[in-house]
Amino acid sequence: MDDNRSPGISYTAAFFMLIAFVITALMVVGEITAPLWTAMTGKSVAILRDGPWSPEDSAAMRTVQVITVLLGFFLPAVVTARIISRRPLALLGFSRGARLQQVGLILLIMGTALLVSTSFSYFNNQIPVPGSWKIWFDKMELEYNQQVEVIVNLKSGSDYLFALVVMAFLPALCEETLFRGGLQNFLSQATGKPWLSIVIISILFSLAHISFYGFLSRLFLGIILGALFHYSGKLWLSILAHFINNAVALTVLYVYIQQGKSLQEAMKTDMATWWGILALPVIIGLFILFKKYSVNRNPV
């Protein structure tokens, strides 16, 4: 029996409690960011929600982004963990002692995963959808790209470094705390079926990004991140992997912009190809090694 667990609260209850806290927290975030947006931009909340956004909205959009991930994702997971355990950070997987071999393998895994994910993007784009759905999906993708363009604002080296924090590290920290340290962890403990939990939470993770064209690639990324957490029990390793994924995407955009392309042109660059799936056996081999150098233990 875990002496740090609070009596009477199961992992099943914790799983649904966390979902309820996230929904509530996002509603509160909306109430906080709406007047803040208006104060910073002088524009209505309708523009924050639906656009159009302009470059002068960059600081406000970044502020909304930071508040959303910290209060909407990170805080609910920590609060739920504190309710059911006297060691909430340990429960979520924030434990020390990562091995150098694990870090090295994560670099190799994520480098290979980027190749494989291009195949999933390719296959995603080949899925036939009704014309009315395609119009809706295209609209969502365009709005997402416009938001990223305003938030990222990669005009200089300092902009790039700032974006690494706001768009790469903070989302990695907060999303991994919620999806892997919280939801996947609690569901796995409740069901005793870690791989089923990994798949379910990876689907939720991909759906949360509200992108049809990126659904399969983000689902694949979620499975990779979930497996890293499952085998190691260390959330920092999943955060590192997620950060690498985000940082590579930002770096590619920054390089394109330095070459004279606009951010929209850089984001529309289609690198999807089917042959990346050939790297899948390499991923499996690297995970076999990662499992060897990891200790699968309950992070509680």
C-alpha positions in Angstrom: 0.0 0.0 0.0 1.3 3.5 -0.8 1.7 5.5 2.4 1.5 8.7 0.4 -1.9 8.1 -1.1 -5.0 9.8 0.4 -7.6 7.2 1.5 -10.9 6.8 -0.3 -9.9 8.3 -3.7 -9.3 5.8 -6.5 -7.3 6.4 -9.7 -10.5 6.1 -11.6 -12.0 8.9 -9.6 -8.8 10.9 -10.0 -9.0 10.5 -13.8 -12.5 11.9 -14.1 -11.7 14.5 -11.4 -8.8 15.8 -13.5 -11.0 16.0 -16.6 -13.6 18.0 -14.6 -10.9 20.3 -13.3 -9.5 21.0 -16.8 -12.9 21.9 -18.1 -13.5 24.2 -15.1 -10.0 25.7 -15.4 -10.4 26.5 -19.1 -13.7 28.3 -18.4 -11.9 30.3 -15.7 -9.1 31.0 -18.1 -11.6 32.4 -20.6 -12.9 34.8 -17.9 -9.4 35.9 -17.1 -8.0 36.3 -20.6 -11.0 38.1 -22.1 -10.6 41.4 -20.2 -6.8 41.1 -20.3 -7.0 40.8 -24.1 -9.2 43.8 -24.4 -6.9 45.8 -22.1 -3.8 44.9 -24.0 -5.2 45.3 -27.5 -8.3 47.5 -27.3 -10.1 44.9 -29.3 -13.2 42.8 -28.6 -13.1 39.3 -27.3 -14.7 38.1 -30.5 -11.4 38.9 -32.3 -9.5 36.8 -29.8 -11.8 33.9 -30.5 -12.4 34.2 -34.2 -9.8 36.7 -35.6 -8.6 38.4 -37.7 -5.4 38.8 -35.7 -2.6 41.2 -36.6 1.1 41.4 -35.7 0.5 44.1 -33.0 -1.6 41.4 -31.1 1.5 39.3 -30.6 2.2 40.2 -26.9 -1.5 39.6 -26.0 -1.7 36.3 -27.9 1.5 35.1 -26.1 0.1 36.1 -22.8 -3.1 34.2 -23.4 -1.1 31.2 -24.5 1.0 31.2 -21.4 -2.0 31.6 -19.1 -4.0 28.9 -20.9 -1.3 26.2 -20.6 -0.3 27.0 -17.1 -3.8 27.4 -15.6 -5.7 25.2 -17.9 -3.3 22.2 -18.2 -0.6 22.3 -15.6 -2.4 23.5 -12.5 -5.4 21.0 -12.7 -2.9 18.1 -12.9 -1.0 19.3 -9.9 -4.1 20.0 -7.9 -5.6 16.6 -8.6 -2.3 14.9 -7.7 -2.2 16.8 -4.5 -5.7 15.7 -3.6 -4.8 12.1 -3.9 -1.2 12.1 -2.8 1.0 13.8 -0.3 3.8 13.8 -2.9 2.0 15.2 -5.9 5.0 15.9 -8.1 6.3 12.4 -7.5 2.9 11.0 -8.4 3.0 12.9 -11.7 6.4 11.5 -12.5 8.7 14.5 -11.6 11.5 12.2 -10.3 15.2 12.6 -10.7 17.8 10.1 -11.8 17.5 10.0 -15.6 20.3 8.1 -17.2 22.6 9.5 -19.9 21.7 6.6 -22.1 18.0 7.4 -21.8 18.6 11.0 -22.9 20.8 9.9 -25.8 18.2 7.4 -26.9 15.4 10.1 -26.7 17.4 12.2 -29.1 17.6 9.3 -31.6 14.0 8.3 -31.1 12.7 11.8 -31.7 14.9 12.3 -34.7 13.6 9.1 -36.2 10.0 9.8 -35.1 10.1 13.0 -37.1 10.7 11.0 -40.3 7.9 8.5 -39.4 5.5 11.3 -38.6 5.9 12.7 -42.2 4.3 9.5 -43.4 1.4 9.8 -41.0 0.9 13.4 -42.3 1.0 12.0 -45.9 -1.6 9.3 -45.1 -3.7 11.8 -43.2 -3.9 14.0 -46.3 -5.0 11.0 -48.5 -8.1 10.4 -46.4 -11.1 11.3 -48.5 -13.6 13.6 -46.8 -16.8 15.3 -48.0 -16.4 18.7 -49.6 -18.2 20.5 -46.8 -15.9 18.8 -44.2 -12.8 19.8 -46.2 -13.9 23.5 -46.2 -14.3 23.3 -42.4 -11.0 21.5 -41.9 -9.2 24.0 -44.2 -10.7 26.9 -42.2 -9.5 25.4 -38.9 -6.0 24.9 -40.3 -5.9 28.4 -41.7 -7.0 29.9 -38.3 -4.4 27.8 -36.5 -1.6 28.9 -38.8 -2.7 32.6 -38.4 -2.6 32.2 -34.6 0.9 30.7 -34.8 2.1 33.4 -37.1 1.0 36.1 -34.7 2.3 34.3 -31.5 5.7 33.1 -32.9 6.8 36.3 -34.7 10.3 35.0 -35.7 11.9 38.2 -36.9 15.2 38.0 -34.9 17.3 35.6 -32.9 15.8 36.9 -29.7 12.3 36.3 -31.1 13.4 32.7 -31.8 14.7 32.1 -28.3 11.6 33.6 -26.8 9.4 31.4 -29.0 11.4 28.3 -27.8 10.1 29.1 -24.3 6.6 30.1 -25.1 5.8 27.8 -28.0 8.2 24.9 -27.3 9.1 24.4 -23.6 5.9 25.6 -21.8 3.5 23.6 -24.0 5.8 20.6 -23.6 5.9 21.0 -19.8 2.2 21.6 -19.3 0.8 19.2 -21.9 3.0 16.3 -20.7 2.0 17.1 -17.0 -1.6 16.8 -18.0 -1.7 14.1 -20.6 1.1 11.8 -19.5 1.7 12.5 -15.8 -2.0 13.0 -15.1 -4.5 11.4 -17.5 -2.4 8.5 -18.8 -0.9 7.7 -15.4 -4.2 7.7 -13.6 -6.0 5.7 -16.4 -3.2 3.1 -16.5 -3.2 2.7 -12.7 -7.0 2.4 -12.8 -7.3 -0.2 -15.6 -4.0 -2.0 -15.3 -3.7 -1.7 -19.1 -0.9 0.8 -19.8 -0.9 0.4 -23.6 -4.7 0.9 -23.9 -4.3 4.0 -21.7 -1.5 5.3 -24.0 -3.6 4.9 -27.1 -6.7 6.5 -25.5 -4.8 9.5 -24.1 -2.9 9.9 -27.4 -6.2 10.2 -29.2 -7.4 12.8 -26.7 -4.0 14.6 -27.0 -4.4 14.8 -30.8 -8.0 15.9 -30.7 -7.1 18.7 -28.3 -5.0 20.3 -31.0 -8.1 20.6 -33.2 -6.4 19.8 -36.5 -7.7 17.1 -38.9 -4.6 17.2 -41.2 -2.3 16.8 -38.2 -4.4 14.2 -36.4 -2.4 11.0 -37.3 1.0 12.6 -36.8 0.1 14.0 -33.4 -1.5 10.6 -32.5 1.8 9.0 -33.3 3.7 11.6 -31.3 1.4 11.0 -28.4 2.1 7.2 -28.5 5.8 7.9 -28.5 5.6 10.2 -25.6 3.3 7.9 -23.7 5.6 4.9 -24.2 8.6 7.0 -23.0 6.7 7.8 -19.8 5.4 4.2 -19.4 8.9 2.6 -19.7 10.8 5.2 -17.6 8.2 6.5 -15.1 10.0 9.9 -15.5 8.0 12.8 -16.8 11.0 14.9 -17.5 12.0 12.5 -20.3 8.6 12.9 -22.0 8.9 16.7 -21.6 12.3 16.6 -23.2 11.0 14.6 -26.1 8.0 16.9 -26.6 10.3 19.9 -26.4 12.6 18.5 -29.1 9.6 18.0 -31.4 8.4 21.5 -30.8 11.9 23.1 -31.1 12.7 21.3 -34.4 9.4 22.7 -35.9 10.2 26.2 -34.7 13.8 26.0 -35.9 12.7 24.9 -39.4 10.3 27.9 -39.5 13.1 30.2 -38.3 15.5 28.9 -41.0 12.9 29.4 -43.7 12.2 33.0 -42.5 15.9 33.8 -42.5 16.0 32.6 -46.1 13.4 35.3 -47.0 10.2 33.4 -46.9 7.2 34.6 -44.9 6.0 32.6 -41.9 2.9 31.5 -43.8 4.9 30.3 -46.7 7.2 28.3 -44.3 4.2 26.8 -42.6 2.6 25.7 -45.9 5.8 23.9 -47.0 4.6 20.3 -47.5 7.3 17.8 -46.3 4.9 14.9 -46.0 6.0 11.7 -47.7 5.1 8.0 -47.5 8.6 6.7 -47.3 9.2 7.9 -43.7 7.2 4.8 -42.6 10.3 2.8 -43.5 12.0 4.2 -40.3 9.4 2.6 -38.1 11.5 -0.6 -37.4 14.3 1.7 -36.2 11.9 3.3 -33.7 11.0 -0.1 -32.4 14.6 -1.1 -32.1 15.4 2.2 -30.2 12.5 1.6 -27.8 13.9 -1.9 -27.1 17.1 -0.3 -26.0 15.3 2.5 -24.1 13.3 -0.1 -22.2 16.6 -1.9 -21.3 18.0 1.3 -19.8 14.8 2.2 -18.0 13.1 1.0 -14.9 9.4 0.6 -15.3 8.2 1.6 -11.9 5.1 3.2 -10.4 5.9 7.0 -10.1 3.7 7.2 -6.9 
